[in-house]
Amino acid sequence: MPRPILNAIAALLPLLATACDAGQPPPDASLSTRSTTMEPSVTYLHLLKHTPFFTNLTTGQLRWVIGHSHEWEARAGTVVAERDGNAASGAQDRAIWILLDGGWQIEAAGHTYPADHASAGKWFSAAMTDRPCRLVTTEHSYVMKIERADFDAMLAQGFVFGPHIDAGRRYYGELFAAAVSLAQ
């Protein structure tokens, strides 16, 4: 290769490396400086059946879930759902979010409440409260969004979500009661 071309390539390499690294924040970057985008992901039946929220479903029901939901891959610091405290915002976003893998936390009244895919806080809906809050991933995570109409159809078909829903309702009831008392 001619020397001028090699010199040009050598001069461009540091610029290319900087451009490639620009999209990835350092691992110790604060959550607020990290990317807050979600990428579509594929839901695999053999993985879904081992996710705590879905372990009691039949193969047919799991397929129905896959056909009526959207899975997302999210970096740490991604805002998955948000409630601004306005009564209308909860009515607009009634979707159910389920943590498939990773971790997330509720941020409310200046406090954080972390959860993982096996805890009572493994699902969330902004319709659960009229309090301002955000649902934010705390690590690289996979989340699933099920629109409320589809979730209601699953319940009507007898999908066994009762224990998970009940545990989550108790958890969020206590969490938002605590957030209110901490804010006063």
N, C-alpha and C positions, 0 to 999 in steps of 0.2 A: 504494500500500500504506500502511496506517495507520502512523504514526510508532512506536507501541509494538511493532509486529511487526518493523519494521526494526531497532529497537534490540535486540530479542531475538535476531534473526538475527546482527547484528553481534557480540553478546556470545558467541554459540555458535560462530562461525567459528574463532576460535583454538583452542577445545577440539576441534573436528572435525579441524583440521589436525594437532594434536598426536596425536590418536588414529590418524589415517591414517599418520603418520610413525612411530608406535611399532613397527609391524611390520617396518620396514626399518632395520637397523643402519647406521651410517655406513660408507662404503667402507673406512675405515682401522681399523675395529673389529677386535679380535683374533679369531682363529678360534674361540676358546672362547666368545665373547660372541655370535656369530652364530647364526642359526636352524640347527637340526640336523634339519630335517624334509625328507622327499623327497615330491615330488608325482608322481603317475602321469603318464606322457607317452606320446605316440603314436609308434610306430616306423614310419618311412616307408621303403619298399623302396628308392627312388632315393637316399636318404641312406645307408642301411645298406650298400649295395653299394660305397660309397666309403670305408667305415670299414676301416682296415687289417686287423683281425681277420677280416673277412668278404669281402675282395676276391676270393678264389679260389672262391667259391660260385656255383652256378648260380641263376637266378631262382627255380626251384622250391625249392631248398634255403634261399634267403633267406626265402621265404614260410613255410617250415617253421619257421625260426628265429623269425620274427615270431609265429607261432601258438603257440610253445612257450617264450615268454620274457616278461619284463615290463621295460619301460623306465621309468626314473625320472629326473626333473629334480631336481637337488640344488644347493642354495646352497653357497658356500664354507664349510668347517668342518663339513660333514655327515659323521657317522660312518656309513660304508656297511657295514662289517663289522668285527667285533671278535673277538679270541681272548683269553681270560683266562688261558691257560696250562694250564687244566684239560683233561685228555685227553678228557673227555666233551663239552666244548664244540665241538671240531672235528668230532666224529662227528655232532653235531646239525646243524651248519651246514656242509654240504658243497656248497652252491650255488657256481656259478661267476659271478663278477662281471666284466663287461667294460666298460672305459671307452670310450664312444662318442665323446665330445667333452669337452674341458675338461682338468682335471688332478686328480690325487690323489696321496697319499703314504702310505707305510707308516710308522707310528710304532712303533718298537721299541727297547727298552733305552735310552730317552732320546735317540734319534736319529731323524731323518726321512730318508726315501728317496723323493724325488718321481719321478713318471712321467707321461707323457702318452699319448694314444691310439695313438701310433706307436712307443712304446718296448717293451722286453721286459716291463716291468711293466704292460702294458695290460690284463691280466686278473689275477684274484686269487681264491683260495679259502682260507678259514680252515683248511681241512683240509690245507693245504700245510705247516703247522708245528704244533708243540706249544708254541711260545714265545708269551708274551703280546704282542699287537700290535693295532693299529687301522688300518683303511683309512679315510682321511679326505680328502674333496675339498678341493682348495686354491684352487679358483675355481668359478664357476658351471659345472656339468657335467651331462652326460647319461650315465647308467650303465644297464647291462642286467643283469638277474639271470636266470640259467638254472639251474633246479633240476638237481641232479646226475643224476637218472634221465633227464631230457630231454637233457642234454649227452652222456651215455653213448649214448643212442639216436642222436644226431647222428654221433658217432664211428663207431658200428656201421654207419651208412648211408654212410660214406665221406666225410663232410664234411672238407674239407682244412683242418684246424686244426693239423696236426703241427708245422710250423715255429714257429708262435706258442706252442704248448704247450711245446715243447722249449726255446725261448728263455726263456720264463717260468720253467720249472723250474730252469734254470741260474741265472737272475737271483735267484730266491728262495732257492735253495740257498746262494749266495754271501752274499746279504743277511742271512739268518738265522744263517749261520755268523759273519758280521761282528758282528751284534747280540750274539751270545753272547760273542765274544771282547771286545767293548767293555764288556760288563756285568761281566766278571771282574776 
